[in-house]
Amino acid sequence: MALFTLTKLTFREASRRKILLAAVLLGVVFLVVFGIGFSVILNDYKAHTYRASASVLEQGENLILMAGLYAVNFLTVMMTVLTSVDTISGEINTGTIHTLVSKPVPRWQIILGKWLGFVILLTLYLIMMAGGVFLTSYLVSGYMPPNPVAGMVLLWLNAILLLSVSFWGGTRLSTLANGVMVFGLFGVAFVGGWVEQIGAFFQNQTAINIGIISSLILPTDALWKRAAFEMQTSISNALGLTPFSSSSVPSPIMVVYAVLYLVVALALGVRAFQRRDL
């Protein structure tokens, strides 16, 4: 089937890009630095809290782990946008897309095949990065967070959501404009999420509403907050002991909204590509 052939070709083409090689190499460096930092910080933490209970030590281990995953989330976002932003728009501008559309292959298969190729690529990258953080934590301290699978799925969903938005934009905008749009939407969601968190702390309903609206515009920050909630300890979530704790945790309904958002963005991209005059 042409769909799977396009998926395989897209994966091969994307995996050969220098930006992917740079991302993987920097990812390995990040994991090495994270492992060294985790070990040093944990030893220092134990030295200053040698009489602390096991639960207090667990809070410290969880905080370091969440900091690592916070960085992984950003690295995955950057990886998603930078590798996919010119996939459709770039091929349209250079005319290479004509090689595909001139063949007896439905246009929806072209978009979906390319999308699936990037899904596989991003899945492997996230497994390497987030899995590396989990493994480092376990090897250094023997600690694993609550619900690591649920957290990984939410981080993965975050990346695929941005990928779908990037594909949608690529069918209508130039590469530069598409990149500005995707990063701009992500920035709005990121800032709105922090405004909501601060507003919830001070019980400011206006700030909370701003955060909710930004999450509806693009629910990426909401997915991260939900992932953090799943992987933090119950004490941290209840008392808000870390920068990743939130007094306004996104509900499962927001996760469903993110999935629907993803599907609609991809469907709009397919529709726009089918109607576009090439």
N, C-alpha and C positions, 0 to 999 in steps of 0.2 A: 504494500500500500504506500502511496506517495507520502502520506502523512508521516509515517515512521522513517522513511528515507530522508525527508527534510529534517526531522528531529535529529537523526544521526549526523547529517551533514552540518547542521547548525552547531551541534555540540562540538564536533571536530574543529570547525572554523573558529568558534569562540575560545576553545581550549588552546589554540595556537597563538592567540593574541599576546603581545608582550605585556599588556596591562594585567592579564591574568597571571602571568609568570611573576610579575612584580608583586601582585597581591598575595600570591602564595608564599613567596620568599619573605615578604614583610610579615605575613601571618605567622610563619615559623619563628621569625625573630621576636614577634610579640609574645608567642607562647613561651619562648625561652626566658624572656625578660619577666613575664608574669610568674613563671615557676620560681625564678630566683627571688623576685620580690615577695612572693607568697611565703617562701621559706624564711626569708629574713624578717619580714613583718611578724609572722607567726611566732618565731623564736623570741623576738623582742616583746611581743604581747604576752607570751607565757612567762617571761622573766619578770614582768611588772605586775602580773596577776597570778602569781604562783599559788596563792591561796584561794583563787576564785573557783567557783563551782564549774561543773562540766557544761551547764547551760550558758554561763557567761562566755566560756571558751568557744562554744558553738556559735554564739552571736558574732564573735570576731571572725571566725572562719567563714561564716555566711556572708559577712560584709565584704571581705576580700574577694570571695567568689563572685558576688553580685557586681562588684566593680569591674571584674574581668569580663563578665557577660555584657555589661553596659557598653564596654569598648567593642566587644564582638558585634553587638547589634549595630553600632555605627559603622564598623568596617564592612559588615554585610550590606548595609544600605548603600555605602559608597560603591562597593563592588557591583551591586545590582544596577545602579543607575549608569555608572561609567561604562560598563560592558554592553548594556542593552540600548542606550539612548540613541545610537545611530543605526541600529539594526534595520529598521524599516525606512526611516527618513534618509539615511545615508545611501542605501541601495537605490532608493527612488531618485535621489539627486544625481548619482553617478550613472544611472541607467542600467545597472546590473540586475535590477529586479525584472527587467524585460525578458531575461533569459528564462525566468521561471513562469511568468504570466503568459508567455508565448506557447508554453507547453500545455497539453490537455490535463491540467491540474486545477481543481477548484481553488479559488482565491482563499477561501476559508481554511483550506488545508495548508496553504503557504504560511499564513499567520499562526495558526495553531501549531504547526510543525516547528516553526522557529521558537515559539513560546515554550513548547515542551523541551526543546533543546536547552534553553536557558534555565528552565526549572530544574533539570537534572544537574546542570553545572552549579547552580546556586545551592542546591541541596547538598552536593558533595562538599562545597566550600564551607557551608554552615556546619556540617558534621565534623569537618576537620577543625574548625575554630572553636565552636562551642563544646564539641566532644573533647578537644584538647584541653580546654579550661576545666572541664569536669575531671578528666583523667589526671591533670596536674594537681588539682585539689585533693584527689583521692590518694595519689602517690605521696604527696607531701605531708598530708595530715590525716588521711583516712576518712575525710569528710565528704559526704555527698548531700546535696540539698534536697528538700522535699520536692516531689513531683518533677523530676528532671525531664521526663518525656513530655509532659504537658507544656513545660516551659519551652522546650525545643520546638514543639509543634507551633506554638504561638510566635516564636522568633522566625520560624520558616514561613508562616503565614504572612508576617510583616514584609518579608523580602518578596514573596510572590505577589502581594498586593501592589507594591511599588513597581514590580516588573510589568504587571498588567497595565498600570497607569502609563508607564513609559511606552509600552507598545501602542496604546491608544493615542498618545500624543504623537508618536512617530508616524502615524497614518495621516496626520493633518498638519504637523508643524515641521519646520526645519530642525536639524540636529541641535543647533544652539538654542533655539526657542524651546524645544522639547526639554532639554536639560535644565533650562531656567525654570520652566513650569514645574517639573517634577521636584527639583530641589526647593523651589519656592513653596510648594504645597507642603513638603516635608518640614520646612522651616516654620510655617504657620502652625502646623500640628505640634511641633516640638515646643515652641514658645507658648502656645495656648495651653499645653499640658502643664507646664510649670506655673503659668498664671492660675490655672485651676487648682493646682496643689497648694500654692500659697494662699489663694482665696479660701480654700477649705480649712486651712490652718487658722486663719483669722476670721472665719465664718463670714466672708464677704460674698454675698450671693451673686453680685455682678461679675466678679472675677470667675466664679464657678461657672456661670453661664457662658462666659467667653471661652473657657476651656471646653465646655460641652459642644459649643458651636464649631470650634476648631477640630474637635474629634469627628464631627459629622462631615466636615469638609474633607478630611483625610484621617482615617482612624489608626494611623501608624503608632502614635504615642500611646493611644489607648491599649493597643496590643502589647506594647512593651510593659506598660503598667500592670496589665493582667498577668503577663509572664513573670514579672518581678514578684507579684503577689503569690503566685503559685509556688515559686522557688524559695521565698523567704520563710524564716521560721515564724511560727504563730505568735511568738512574743514580739518580734519585730513588726509584724503586721498590726498587732493590737496596740502597741505603744508608740509606733512610728519612730523606732530607734535609729533608722538609717536614712540616708538621702533618697533611697529607692522605695521607701515606704510611702504609701499614699492613703490619706483619709477619705479619698473618693475613688475607690477601686472600681474600674469598669466592670459591668455585669456581663454574664454570658450573652445577653442580648446584643451587646456591643460587638462581641466576637462574631455572632451571626451576621450582624450588619456589615462587618469587615469582609466576610465571605461573600455576601451579596454584592458588595461594592466591587470586589475583585471580579466576580462573574460579569457584572454589568460593564465594567471598564473593558474587559476583554471582548465582550460581545459588541460593544460600540466600536472598538478597534477593528474587528472583523467586518462589521457593517460599513465603516468608513472606507476600508481598503477595497471592498467589493464595489463600492460606488465611485471610487476615485478614478479619474481619467488619467491613465498612464501613457 
